Amino acid sequence: MITIDRAGTFTLGHRTVNRLGYGAMQLAGPGVFGPPKDPTAAKAVLREAVARGVNHIDTSDFYGPHITNEIIREALHPYPDDLVIVTKISARRGADGSWIPAMSPAELTQAVHDNLRNLRLDVLEVVNLRAMFDVHAPAEGALDAQLGALADLQRKGLIRHIGLSNVTPTQIAQARRICTIACVQNHYNLVHRADDALIDALARDGIPYVPFFPLGGFTPLQSSALSEAAARLGATPMQAALAWLLRRAPNILLIPGTSSVAHLRENLAAAECVLPDDAVSELDGVARMAGLDKPVAIHQR
Ligand SMILES: NC(=O)c1ccc[n+]([C@@H]2O[C@H](COP(=O)([O-])OP(=O)(O)OC[C@H]3O[C@@H](n4cnc5c(N)ncnc54)[C@H](OP(=O)(O)O)[C@@H]3O)[C@@H](O)[C@H]2O)c1
């Protein structure tokens, strides 16, 4: 049996969660749109995650839309006491599966109610406001009205904690003047390291950083250097990539996504892969090789 406790814990809001969690986005159909081919298999992944100690699940009502939350509810409700479900809002899906910004206070309020209903919860433990000024990357823009609306919902008892996603350091600093920010969820992994300084700054303030696409996202990381480093550790490349994130900073909480029980088990076993210093340097080298000097070292499948 894998012991995910070895990866340690960190504070998220006023809860303590295992640093190895699970991201549920892959449970919807292709393109995160519509139902999965096998809903029973999707529920089995969630039940296996919880059985193996996962107590932090990341989701959104715009996965499907609504489908992923419904699968979570059907698989896990009534929820274990220690389970923290984190959701995100501020987008809706077009009929063609496109991701459409839905950032007005009225749309955010509606999204909170949709998440409560579909997850069958009375209060959402953490809601991440996902900035949509640019769908694909953080971009500057004021979030005051959006955070004001969320703070209002928090006062009404529908949201316990507010987080941010797809945001810049400036937006985080401005947000922290409006409300307490429980976590930041941005794109980050072994080869996508724009947030290096931000992670260290958040660590100093005890704020969790939750990298999305920790394995590279829809096209997981593939690199001969990563494979070789992993083999020397007796680990798989995905385990090495996750173990590197666990070593990178104590405030990093992992939510690798998968639709497969076998991949879930493999990913959770990264908790047992403790990287020696020389392996960290070697994997840092993989990241450097992904830079402009050697762009061919990392490719996506
Ligand atoms: N805030 C945001 O804007 C945002 C954006 C994207 C994602 N997220 C969140 O972040 C979570 C993680 O991101 P993600 O799921 O997109 O990407 P990810 O965790 O980096 O990688 C998921 C991909 O890796 C594959 N995979 C997983 N484990 C594997 C293994 N052991 N071996 C080989 N392939 C493996 C999955 O395919 P299989 O299904 O075949 O395993 C899937 O294609 C999501 O679930 C979601 O909750 C947030």
The ligand as an SDF file (V2000), in Angstrom:
LIG
                    3D

 48 52  0  0  0  0  0  0  0  0999 V2000
   -6.7300   26.6970  -12.6800 N   0  0  0  0  0  0  0  0  0  0  0  0
   -6.6550   26.3100  -13.9240 C   0  0  0  0  0  0  0  0  0  0  0  0
   -6.7360   27.1110  -14.8510 O   0  0  0  0  0  0  0  0  0  0  0  0
   -6.4340   24.8640  -14.2540 C   0  0  0  0  0  0  0  0  0  0  0  0
   -6.0900   24.4960  -15.5700 C   0  0  0  0  0  0  0  0  0  0  0  0
   -5.8650   23.1600  -15.8380 C   0  0  0  0  0  0  0  0  0  0  0  0
   -5.9770   22.2150  -14.8230 C   0  0  0  0  0  0  0  0  0  0  0  0
   -6.3300   22.6010  -13.5540 N   0  0  0  0  0  0  0  0  0  0  0  0
   -6.4090   21.6140  -12.4510 C   0  0  0  0  0  0  0  0  0  0  0  0
   -5.1400   21.0000  -12.3400 O   0  0  0  0  0  0  0  0  0  0  0  0
   -5.2980   19.5770  -12.3550 C   0  0  0  0  0  0  0  0  0  0  0  0
   -4.0690   18.9360  -12.9620 C   0  0  0  0  0  0  0  0  0  0  0  0
   -3.9360   19.3230  -14.3060 O   0  0  0  0  0  0  0  0  0  0  0  0
   -4.2060   18.3400  -15.5250 P   0  0  0  0  0  0  0  0  0  0  0  0
   -4.9610   17.1410  -15.0720 O   0  0  0  0  0  0  0  0  0  0  0  0
   -4.7710   19.1300  -16.6160 O   0  0  0  0  0  0  0  0  0  0  0  0
   -2.7450   18.0010  -16.0060 O   0  0  0  0  0  0  0  0  0  0  0  0
   -1.5790   17.0930  -15.3940 P   0  0  0  0  0  0  0  0  0  0  0  0
   -1.9100   16.6370  -14.0360 O   0  0  0  0  0  0  0  0  0  0  0  0
   -0.3240   17.8250  -15.6130 O   0  0  0  0  0  0  0  0  0  0  0  0
   -1.5600   15.8610  -16.4050 O   0  0  0  0  0  0  0  0  0  0  0  0
   -2.7030   15.1530  -16.7480 C   0  0  0  0  0  0  0  0  0  0  0  0
   -2.3580   14.3240  -17.9740 C   0  0  0  0  0  0  0  0  0  0  0  0
   -1.3180   13.4170  -17.6470 O   0  0  0  0  0  0  0  0  0  0  0  0
   -1.7520   12.0660  -17.8870 C   0  0  0  0  0  0  0  0  0  0  0  0
   -1.2080   11.2940  -16.7780 N   0  0  0  0  0  0  0  0  0  0  0  0
   -1.4990   11.4090  -15.4600 C   0  0  0  0  0  0  0  0  0  0  0  0
   -0.7680   10.5580  -14.7390 N   0  0  0  0  0  0  0  0  0  0  0  0
    0.0050    9.8790  -15.6190 C   0  0  0  0  0  0  0  0  0  0  0  0
    0.9680    8.8510  -15.4750 C   0  0  0  0  0  0  0  0  0  0  0  0
    1.2900    8.3670  -14.2750 N   0  0  0  0  0  0  0  0  0  0  0  0
    1.5730    8.3900  -16.5900 N   0  0  0  0  0  0  0  0  0  0  0  0
    1.2740    8.8790  -17.8010 C   0  0  0  0  0  0  0  0  0  0  0  0
    0.3600    9.8480  -18.0190 N   0  0  0  0  0  0  0  0  0  0  0  0
   -0.2650   10.3420  -16.9190 C   0  0  0  0  0  0  0  0  0  0  0  0
   -3.2510   12.1240  -17.8980 C   0  0  0  0  0  0  0  0  0  0  0  0
   -3.7700   11.1210  -18.7390 O   0  0  0  0  0  0  0  0  0  0  0  0
   -4.5620    9.8490  -18.1230 P   0  0  0  0  0  0  0  0  0  0  0  0
   -5.9330   10.3250  -17.8150 O   0  0  0  0  0  0  0  0  0  0  0  0
   -4.4920    8.8600  -19.2320 O   0  0  0  0  0  0  0  0  0  0  0  0
   -3.8140    9.3970  -16.9220 O   0  0  0  0  0  0  0  0  0  0  0  0
   -3.5070   13.4990  -18.4870 C   0  0  0  0  0  0  0  0  0  0  0  0
   -3.4060   13.4560  -19.9020 O   0  0  0  0  0  0  0  0  0  0  0  0
   -6.5770   19.3580  -13.1560 C   0  0  0  0  0  0  0  0  0  0  0  0
   -7.1180   18.0870  -12.9340 O   0  0  0  0  0  0  0  0  0  0  0  0
   -7.4310   20.5070  -12.6810 C   0  0  0  0  0  0  0  0  0  0  0  0
   -8.0720   20.1440  -11.4650 O   0  0  0  0  0  0  0  0  0  0  0  0
   -6.5340   23.9140  -13.2640 C   0  0  0  0  0  0  0  0  0  0  0  0
  1  2  1  0
  2  3  2  0
  2  4  1  0
  4  5  1  0
  4 48  2  0
  5  6  2  0
  6  7  1  0
  7  8  2  0
  8  9  1  0
  8 48  1  0
  9 10  1  0
  9 46  1  0
 10 11  1  0
 11 12  1  0
 11 44  1  0
 12 13  1  0
 13 14  1  0
 14 15  2  0
 14 16  1  0
 14 17  1  0
 17 18  1  0
 18 19  2  0
 18 20  1  0
 18 21  1  0
 21 22  1  0
 22 23  1  0
 23 24  1  0
 23 42  1  0
 24 25  1  0
 25 26  1  0
 25 36  1  0
 26 27  1  0
 26 35  1  0
 27 28  2  0
 28 29  1  0
 29 30  1  0
 29 35  2  0
 30 31  1  0
 30 32  2  0
 32 33  1  0
 33 34  2  0
 34 35  1  0
 36 37  1  0
 36 42  1  0
 37 38  1  0
 38 39  2  0
 38 40  1  0
 38 41  1  0
 42 43  1  0
 44 45  1  0
 44 46  1  0
 46 47  1  0
M  CHG  2   8   1  16  -1
M  END
$$$$
